[in-house]
Amino acid sequence: MANFELSETELPSPKDGELLVKSLFISVDPYMRSRMSDAKSYVPSFEVGKPMDGGVVAEVIESRHPDFAAGDAVLAHLQWQEIQTVNAQQVNKLDKSVPLSYYLGILGMPGLTAYFGMNEIGKPVADETVVVSGAGGAVGMVVCQIARIKGCRVVAISGSDDKNAYLKDVLKVDKVINYNTEKNMKAAIARSCPDGVDVYYDNVGGEISDAVFSHINKFARIILCGQISLYNNTEIPVGPRPQPLMVKKSALMQGFIVSNYSARFGEGIHQLAQWLGEGKLTSSETIVQGFETLPETFISLFHGKNTGKLLVNVSD
Ligand SMILES: NC(=O)c1ccc[n+]([C@@H]2O[C@H](COP(=O)([O-])OP(=O)(O)OC[C@H]3O[C@@H](n4cnc5c(N)ncnc54)[C@H](OP(=O)(O)O)[C@@H]3O)[C@@H](O)[C@H]2O)c1
């Protein structure tokens, strides 16, 4: 917390082609941790002394662009500010018939990450066993539900009994594992996956993933989405080297960034919205109130405080 500062600036005025927008929901996401270092990555590092930035749903207060009017809701990559100006070409106007928070969760970046990771790399087939780590979070919950829609047997791993109860009772996954209370993860995977693992959607990495790897089937697909268990490490620990097993099992392990599929986001949102409308997908969110809570809310991602998508409502 000592690394964050709350400051006030002059209220900006929009120029031609710009909008003055007021933030409503600000997204906090694990990838932001990787931006707090000088290491080269697929997104630039945050700059010390400058505001954080990320996905924001905002309301237009004043428009200097013909396609937007005061009262419109927009999605944009914005700074962590209550009010700011933005180039109108850098925002997407939102359909207000859907809860606006969904555009940062199930119908936004995390939902699309689940959709493209599963469809393009996981390629789940009915009756296969799909294991999901980080299953109680924004991406993981959508992955579990897509796997169910595809007719798979779903084994969900999270760090809390409450999340696991939700995954089992509401999202109807087949088996749950709490990695915080489970003493032997390899044995737990063996018990929960008697037919082995066909698809592993990896959100966390580290020892949890080592345990899953040891039970993969022939032609297994391992989707490397995130490695949150390692984001606070200054050095990456050396674990089991899986390559010999991957050869033996003719398995595929592929990393991806959701923006690889940006040209197809429309297709993804359309499918996710259709499943939502049909009641096949459920949205789960943890919404924290107040702009000043942003730093602690962001940090809480690394302590598993959220069930589903974690957001800050800054509208008051
Ligand atoms: N490739 C991409 O384009 C892309 C896009 C979006 C997200 N991601 C990645 O996907 C993963 C999930 O992101 P999300 O937005 O859905 O976050 P999230 O799962 O909603 O929130 C993070 C969760 O990670 C779990 N976690 C935290 N520290 C952990 C640890 N040391 N070991 C195991 N689990 C831990 C916590 O749940 P527990 O209670 O279960 O510990 C926490 O609630 C992240 O790794 C993220 O970087 C990748």
The ligand as a Gaussian input file, in Angstrom:
#p B3LYP/6-31G(d) Opt

LIG

0 1
 N       -3.325000     -15.134000     -21.200000
 C       -4.163000     -14.109000     -21.100000
 O       -4.441000     -13.377000     -22.067000
 C       -4.824000     -13.852000     -19.789000
 C       -5.934000     -12.983000     -19.690000
 C       -6.541000     -12.827000     -18.431000
 C       -6.031000     -13.482000     -17.322000
 N       -4.940000     -14.282000     -17.464000
 C       -4.404000     -15.024000     -16.327000
 O       -5.411000     -15.896000     -15.879000
 C       -5.270000     -16.109000     -14.481000
 C       -6.595000     -15.785000     -13.800000
 O       -6.883000     -14.406000     -13.988000
 P       -8.251000     -13.800000     -13.444000
 O       -8.379000     -12.437000     -13.973000
 O       -9.338000     -14.782000     -13.676000
 O       -7.949000     -13.689000     -11.871000
 P       -8.812000     -14.351000     -10.731000
 O       -8.674000     -15.832000     -10.885000
 O      -10.154000     -13.755000     -10.725000
 O       -8.097000     -13.896000      -9.401000
 C       -6.897000     -14.409000      -9.017000
 C       -7.077000     -15.715000      -8.206000
 O       -5.863000     -16.438000      -8.286000
 C       -5.761000     -17.275000      -7.165000
 N       -4.394000     -17.207000      -6.633000
 C       -3.763000     -16.130000      -6.141000
 N       -2.526000     -16.461000      -5.724000
 C       -2.411000     -17.801000      -5.965000
 C       -1.360000     -18.750000      -5.737000
 N       -0.190000     -18.393000      -5.187000
 N       -1.576000     -20.043000      -6.085000
 C       -2.744000     -20.423000      -6.640000
 N       -3.765000     -19.572000      -6.872000
 C       -3.594000     -18.284000      -6.537000
 C       -6.745000     -16.752000      -6.111000
 O       -7.783000     -17.725000      -5.973000
 P       -7.659000     -18.948000      -4.915000
 O       -8.605000     -18.645000      -3.817000
 O       -8.056000     -20.125000      -5.733000
 O       -6.230000     -18.974000      -4.444000
 C       -7.284000     -15.469000      -6.724000
 O       -8.620000     -15.234000      -6.382000
 C       -4.111000     -15.224000     -14.029000
 O       -2.947000     -16.007000     -13.991000
 C       -4.021000     -14.194000     -15.116000
 O       -2.743000     -13.634000     -15.209000
 C       -4.331000     -14.478000     -18.673000

